[in-house]
Amino acid sequence: MLREYQTVKSIYGPLMLVESVENAKYGEMVDIEMENGTIRHGQILQVENDKVLVQVFEGTSGIDIDSSKIRPLGKPQQLAVSQQLLGRVFSGLGTPKDGGPAVIADKYVNINGNPINPYSRDYPNEFIQTGISTIDGLNPLVRGQKLPIFSGSGLPHDEITAQLARQATVRGKGEQFAVVFAAMGITFEAAQFFINDLTDTGAIERAVLFINLADDPAIERIATPRVALSAAEYLAFDCDMHVLVILNDMTNYCEALRQISAARKEVPGRRGYPGYLYTDLATIYERAGRIKGKKGSITMAPVLTMPEDDKTHPVPDLTGYITEGQIILSRPLHRKGISPPVDVLPSLSRLKDKGIGVNKTREDHADLYNQLYAAYARGKEAQELATILGEAALSDEDRKYMSFANEFEKRYVSQGYYENRTIEQTLDLGWELLSMFENTELKRIRSSFLEKYMPKFRRNS
């Protein structure tokens, strides 16, 4: 029999202070029954003797202190999981939002998950094909990796994440792949864009969507990525699937964390964010990975918008410490009409060498991306020089590299949001672009690869 308490002392923001509560536990779920009989849900955030601080998921508006009853449920927040999750749209707390029935659970899991024993972790080393050349060709995504997308206000991160959700796949026969998409603090229009895009292309069948809208309570936003990762862990480690988790937008999550921290009157850290922001982000990001003896994997692509495009802002700064690289979207490229506007030079996948090569992508992959990167970097330098001195001041060689940089952006970086390139198409395009140089200038590619691959593209050029 669950005990009821009618001892609400005070309410501030989304938080409720309740007194004289026996045997309360941190993280325990509670039901809040209002005077008219409606039920709201909450979670115990802090316990001090017989006093508890409850965060209310639906917000505290309209709750009467004197008449409301609190029932601790004796269990943490849980999610019902089964393969019925696939193809469905849920709220940020995991309740159906698509008009369908509730999920018939294989089991219930604690949304906070269990830490993966570092000894049990397996090293990420298998390629995931996204169909996006700037990722597949230059910054490959590897199963079990955490590769964030750094964006800015007004940049098309929604389009690139939808493209990832549609196109990402693992190579090889008999491999099951799924996408878990968690949206935090997004507009209704953005939510409909994701749902319609995945539905129209059929990708919804292998996807699970958890949607927290901008006008939904901030408390729900705190739970959304954990709910999504609980679904991903079940699909990966119980159902042997390879799961890509997209978290969009982690900046909105951190803003919600700051809001709750301020309501709790905690001492603020950098820019008002709580001092435990790094630890909190780590509890989310570190749930990605592979486990020895398990076939499935969780790969993560968190998306975050950098306020004022500032990479030193606490959210991108701390994310960079925890994750294995970053894909950076460029405002100047976006203005030039290049889509997706991935800024190749500062973007980095720290695990790219582990997921490429023979039997993974192709033997020439590593040499090719080194040469493309070097040639593009030199071309960008030539463009800057032309801006300062004028194009007439450039040498013939500098002009050639500047021409390469322009072609590279136009044909390799820009591909639109609905072109799905295989890794072979991406690599061949790289060779085609490099065919404008003599072999003697391609110093980063082994001569054996030049002899094997270049003649075909020299004939075509």
Helices and strands as residue ranges (DSSP letters): E 8-12, E 15-18, E 28-33, E 39-48, E 51-56, E 69-76, E 78-81, G 83-85, E 88-91, E 107-110, G 118-120, E 121-122, E 127-129, H 133-136, E 141-142, E 149-151, H 157-167, E 169-170, E 177-186, H 188-201, G 203-206, E 207-213, H 218-233, I 234-238, E 242-248, H 250-263, G 270-272, H 277-285, E 289-291, E 297-305, G 307-309, H 314-322, E 325-328, H 331-335, E 348-349, G 352-354, H 365-389, G 391-393, H 396-407, I 408-413, H 423-434, G 439-441, H 447-460
